[in-house]
Amino acid sequence: MPISPNQGSTGGGTTVVITGTNLAGATAVHFGSKLATITANTATSVTVTSPSGTGVVDVTVTTPGGTSNPLQFFYVGAPFKSALSASSGPLVGGNTITITGTGLSTATGVSFGANTAVPTIVSDSTLTVVVPAGAAVGSVGVTVTTAGGSNNGLSYTYVDVPTVSGFTPTSGPASGGTAVTITGTNLGTTQSVAFGGIAAPFTVVNSTTVAAVTPPTADGQPGPAIVTVTNPAGSANAPTQFTYLAGPGI
């Protein structure tokens, strides 16, 4: 006499189908000492809604002909999410993140706002999931659904690729140290700023402005340098280059 599924939430409410023979007229289905609610019944199956419970319990079906042999049902607690390996990513999705917590081994879905993805189970404390595309730029709740229920409480931010419209001043010494204001769009989640491929210290001012300090050139020589801004969705170059100037000589 099979039971499907054989596990469910400690809070109850799981739809369970028990199949076998001579099951017509079932008068009671017990999960341990608790009665389940019978929602459908035929000669070969009984469909019930599980009561609340904990641990492993015996499930039996009672009909006018007697009580069946027991089957085991496993109660699973609701999952707990402790962290996301990345809290933001591109609006188009497609990046893989890791979720850590407890009770994740029975996860069947991870929702990012209204969109759900199927996770890959690594262990009871770890799963990975490919982030689905977002509906719009902004933060959404992350929900993990398991046999034990659902858990949310973490958020994920969809970001779009940055654009750089310009910067000022447009030149400075090859030794670096020039304070540069960069303007554009989607700059609020900036992860790095580079001048000629060399990382520069920066501060995010707001979604349209980043303040950076030019690094020295790699060889100490003057010349042009591409200004690049990167966020979790991608990178963008300024339409013009920053000019490193030669120092005076006497």
C-alpha angles and dihedrals in degrees: 000000000000124000123206124225099015093196137049149151122312085228091062125226097118116140107232128186119204116193131193140102134300092018097135116123095023108185100185142009115196127202098195104307094338128092120234123215112253111221101168136012137186135158090271104032146034122199117202142169109237120238122228117279148136137240122356120333136181117246119208134176120216122202132164085272095059141268125316130232112275127262123197124246122189121215113214125198122232114272123256121212117204104173149352118225088223126021096195141032146153121315089235091060121206097130120119120232133182123231119200129193138094134297093027099128094094096045113145101175145010117207124205101193106305095343122087130201131190111245130218111233114225098168141323088282101039139049135163128215137182106236112239121227115278127235094226143350111282144066125314133182120256116221127186117201120201137162086273096055138267134308130190133163101120126092136210125202122218112211133186128226112279125244126206116209098175149313140223137250097029097203143033143155122304088237089070128222098122115141107228128188112211121197132194140098136298091021097134093092096043111158100182144003122204135187111204090343093307115120116244130201110251145174125211109231098179140314092296103035138057125178116212139172117223116243121222115271116263094248099026090247128127124248145106123312130193113236111221129185120193131192131167091279098052145284137291133194125217114251090241133034130248112244119224109208129215117246121244120271129199 
